Amino acid sequence: MAALQGRRLLLPLPLSLLARQALRRAVPPPIPRCRFLGSSSPPAAPASPFPSPPAPGPRSPPGSLLPTSAAAVVPAARGAGSPGLEISAPQRGRTTSGWPLPSSALLHAAAPWALWTSATADDMVGALMGANLSVFMLWRVLAHPRFITDPHMVWLDMYFGGRLHTLLTSASSNVDPMFMRKHFMISLDNFTSGRLHTMLTSSFSHMNLKHLFNNMVGLYFFGSSIARTFGPGFLFQLYVTGALTGSVFYLAEKIFLAPRKEVFGGWKTPCLGASAAVNAIVLLEIFLHPTKLLYLHLFIPVPAALVGVGLIGADLWRVKKGGSRVSGSSHLGGALVAAVAFAEIKGWI
């Protein structure tokens, strides 16, 4: 025992420090979490048994849209010729964000009620896609009572052994046929009637598979890249803020630009779709990496900057022309959110 004690006393100091550093790396301290989006004072993490060194690199200014730990990403975005992210082939890793939530006034006003969870980047993208798919199924059932004649519903009913037909028939028989139009579409009638939730719920609505597929492809590829870079909470807030801003722009167009006629394109025309939210995500990725190649229709390489110019230019033309079945005004609302987020990332605001 005396020999062992003697050896312990004679342990060199550098070796002891190396052992403590190795133990610190093996057992990292818990990461603080914020419970609500927009919280500016996250709970403190339990104290570590060893003193933690100060985090290297600059920190984001108070009130920034960026999480405080995103400083490592900002220099790459600011530097010329940064490699950026591979949009066409996103990484497959499952990254968990431990960054405290931003206290940006824009995002705080957009979603102060949402819970901050420990979801991974892939889980957040999957949750948003699942919400869009669920609302799409509600449209097929509640807005179309004869849903069983639809081939996709027939396939699902066969897969579930006929139980889906029984369940959804009983559900649709107790629902107002106008339920989806009242609660999942944005319009001046819904807004003036006090159904303000439609400004957000409309961004999860799609009435046909093509519309749903196009938006979900953009959300999957570009949303995965954003979530892995800035965290799943940032992606969620970007989606919600883009959706709400797009709804505001759409209502403004109908109030100030649309003709006062009860026809398609008139001032009471309803709108639905996740395009404004997805547009905010896609354009932010394009702003961050304008030199990357995007593959239109999966095989036509086009510079990201050119795609961004085309998207914004087409939406401006739709607003000027009027009467389009694609809402250029709501898309421009999403583009504004992307521009504000990009300006905060660059440190311009």
C-alpha positions, 0 to 999 in steps of 0.5 A: 500500500505504501508503494502504491501511495508513493507511486501516486504521489510521484505521478508527473504533473503533465500526465495528470493533466492529460488524464483529466483532459481525456476524462473531460472529453469522454464525459462532456457536461450536459447541454443547456436546453430552452423550453420555449422558442424565443427564450432569452434566458435558457436554464443553466447546465449542471456544473461540471466536475472540471473547470471548462475552458472558454469557448473559442471564436466570436459570439453572436450579438444579443438579439441575433437570429443566429444561435450563440454557438453558430459563430463557427459557421459565420466565418465560412459564410463571410469568407470568399470562396467558402466550400459551403454545403453540398445541397444535392447530396446532403449528409446523412448524419443525425445532428442534435442541436444544443444551441440556445434559442435566438431571441430575435424579435421577428422569430419571437413574435412568430412562434413564442408558443412552440416547445423547444425539444431535443429533436435531431435535424432529421427528426425536425425535417421529418416532423414538418413533412409528417405534419404536411402529409397529415393535413393533406390526408385531412383534405382528402377525407374531410373536403372530399366525402367520396374519398374511397374512390380515390386510388391512393385512398383505396390502396391505403384502405387495402393496406389497413384491411378496410379499417381506414374506410370505417374510421374516416367515414365516421369522422367525415360524417360528423364534420362540416364539409367547409371545415378545411376551407374555414380552418386550413386556408388563408383568405380575407374572409377567414381573417376578418372572421377571427380565424387568425390561425389560418395564417399558419395552418394554411402553410401545411395544406395541399390539395393535390399530390404534385403540389405536396411533392414539390414542396416536400422535396424542397423542404427535405433537401434544403431544410436538412442542410439548414437544420444541420448547420444551424440546428432543428429549432432554427429550421422550425422558426424559419418555417413558421416565420416564412409561413406567417410572413407569406400570409401577411403578404398575401392578405396585403396583395388582396387588400391593395392590388386585387380587383374587388370582384367575386371571381378567381383572383379577386380580393376574397380568393383563398390560398393554401400551400407551404410554398412561402415557408419552403421558399424562405428555406430554399432562398436562405440556402441559396443566399449562403451558397450562391455558387453551388450547383443545383440540379433542376429536375434532378439532372440539369445543373444550374448555379444557385444564384441563377435559380434564386434570381429566377424564383424572385423574378417569377414571383414579382412578375406574378404579382404585377400580372395578377390572376395567377394560380401561384401566389407570388406575393406569399412567395415574396414574403418567404423571400423577405424572411430569408433575406433578413436571416441572411443579413443577420448571419452576415452581421449586417443587422 
